[in-house]
Amino acid sequence: MEYNEREFQAYANKLALKIWIVVITILSIAYAIEVMKGQKTMGMYIGLLLLGWIPIVLGAVVLKIQGIHSRWFREVIAVGYGLFFAYGLFTAETAITFSYVFPIVGMLILYKNKGLLVRVEIANIIVIIAKFAYTMLTGQQNDRTMPDFEVQLACTILCYASYMLALNYLMKSENALLGAVEGNLQKVVNTIQTVKGASNSIVDGMTVVRELAEENKHSADCVVKSMEQLSSDNDILQNTTNSSLEMTQTINTQVSNAAALIQEMVGLMQQSVAKAKISSKQLEEVVESTSEMSELSTEVEKILQEFRTEFDMVKTETGTIEQITNQTNLLALNASIEAARAGEAGKGFAVVADQIRNLSTGTQDSSASIMEALTRLEDTSDKMLASITKTLELIGVTLERVVEVNESVTSITEDSIKLGDNIQIVDTAMQEVEKSNQSMVGNMQQVSEVMQVMTASIVDADENTKVMRSKYAETSANVARIESVVGDLIEELGEGGFMGATDIKSGMYLTLTDKAVQKEYKGCVIAVEEEILIVEMENGMRLVTEGDYSLNVIVENEMYYWDSVELSDAGNSNLKISVWGNPRVLNRRKHPRMSLDKLCTISMENQSSKLQGRMINISAGGFAFTSSEIELKESIGQKIFIKIHNFELASASELQGSIIRVTDNDGQYIVGCRMLEERNDIMKYVEENFS
């Protein structure tokens, strides 16, 4: 049976209450009989009942308020029964009444408290002396008064002396027994402590092995997938290599054909260059001829201008002739008039006048014909001048274009020459490409042979990796079996009383559960005083201390659970939790780990520097990261703080843990950590995202 002082205190209180009730009941019945015989009055009986039962009721109230294990209950018994004993002794008529105290005094031995017995003994002797003094002062003494007083006093002192001797003996024998037991028990305790430490170490080791196995399995799975992908890619690569080899051979053939074509192109380009040179010379001659035509057109234009000037002069002279003709007509008319006036004498003059008039008329007709011809000639001259002007413009444009064509032909000639040079270079390069292509054909054949060897090696590696993965299942099963055995051992150690509040340290996390509403409250231990935990509640939360709470505390790999605890205010917004007895001890749950690839910032306890790393996995109970920081090399057991960058689960972006393993991978440290508490938010996140 497990020793729990509170339970034994409660058991003693229950037993004392029962004996108290039995004694008071017997005495109440005895007084009732005396009342019925007329030896006691009803008033005395009522007083006896009040002094007997009211203290019992008060004692029951104390047990209800302070708990069945209350230490104040024995004081209530001593005072309450002392008053009842005094009342009975003062109202009794028989000397044997003093012995009523001994059943209750014997019962008080249950508490193994010498101080209590001494106080009760002194009070008992005072009551007996007071009764004797009262008898003497009231004149109720008789010849038996003194002997009865002496017997009462002697018996009381002797009984208490016997009780004290018996209590001393019991305590001495108990201490001796405990000493003897402790002599051997200490070895057992030391052994159990060693087993306990070893169990924790084994659990730590198993945790590390399990995590490494899980990580190795994950790596093996990745390798298998990679090997399968590599094998598939290798087949594709081999097919591609074979295809490339065929294409290279085809290219080699095409290069040979292209080289022959380029040779032909070189010949054609040489011919083109020669023809371009001839065309360039011919074009230069055309340019010269066009220039001469332009000059001739300019001279024609000058001649036409002179013609137009002479033509204008003819028109002017023709106008003069017309004026002369008009004057001649006028003179002939005057002559005709004068001849008519002269009569016969003027007939001859009239004939001359007629001839002059006829000549003038003919001259006028010829002048009109000349003017008409000149007008037509002027129109023709204008048209010819316009045509020649247009011809000159076209010759100018043609000349410009011919100049441009000459420049283009010159440029083509230069480009053809350059192209010929470049084709010569290309021809040389193609010859080199042909040689390189022949070498590449040989190299591709070697690559194909190497790829066949690689394919065989990949198949072997794939088979070995699958074998490794199949062995993981057996390893995992054995780890689980060892964890189960160690877990059972830890639970048995907890049940045996080797695990308790003394294992709890500051910085550990706990959960209080209000059993009435099944609501959980988180807190962190800041101090431990024997079986009292001083706790800082999450977010400064204040709880109703009268509630019915259970408690579980995360202690490294285990969870300590108390079904019932007492709460009280510790000041400064802290809570005082009183625990008693041995807790129920359970191994912490093993949660699945999900791969993670996030940058993180690392801080270690008692260090101000910030380290950089990368998260590689996370679970509801732990996490792992990699870093090249040398400070992590000897960090096992240290408390650590992690801030994960750009983590989708914002509530878990900052974590606390304890380092349980550090693996040095060529200066890149793989660090595994155990969280200080179980994180339900991370567990839900992993369940939703892990596959």
Secondary structure, DSSP 8 states (H G I E B T S, - for coil): ----HHHHHHHHHHHHHHHHHHHHHHHHHHHHHHHHHTSS-HHHHHHHHHHHHHHHHHHHHHHHHH-TT-THHHHHHHHHHHHHHHHHHHH-SSGGGGGGHHHHHHHHGGG--HHHHHHHHHHHHHHHHHHHHHHHHTT---TTHHHHHHHHHHHHHHHHHHHHHHHHHHHHHHHHHHHHHHHHHHHHHHHHHHHHHHHHHHHHHHHHHHHHHHHHHHHHHHHHHHHHHHHHHHHHHHHHHHHHHHHHHHHHHHHHHHHHHHHHHHHHHHHHHHHHHHHHHHHHHHHHHHHHHHHHHHHHHHHHHHHHHHHHHHHHHHHHHHHHHHHHHHHHHHHHHHHHHHGGGGHHHHHHHHHHHHHHHHHHHHHHHHHHHHHHHHHHHHHHHHHHHHHHHHHHHHHHHHHHHHHHHHHHHHHHHHHHHHHHHHHHHHHHHHHHHHHHHHHHHHHHHHHHHHHHHHHHHHHHHHHHHHHHHHHHHHHHHHHHHHHHHHHHHHHTT-SSGGG--TT-EEEEEETTTTEEEEEEEEEEETTEEEEEEGGG----TTS-EEEEEEETTEEEEEEEEEEEEEETTEEEEE--S--EEEE------EEEEEEEEEEETT----EEEEEEEE-SSEEEEEE--GGGTT-TT-EEEEEETT-S-GGGSEEEEEEEEEEEETTEEEEEEEESS--HHHHHHHHHH--
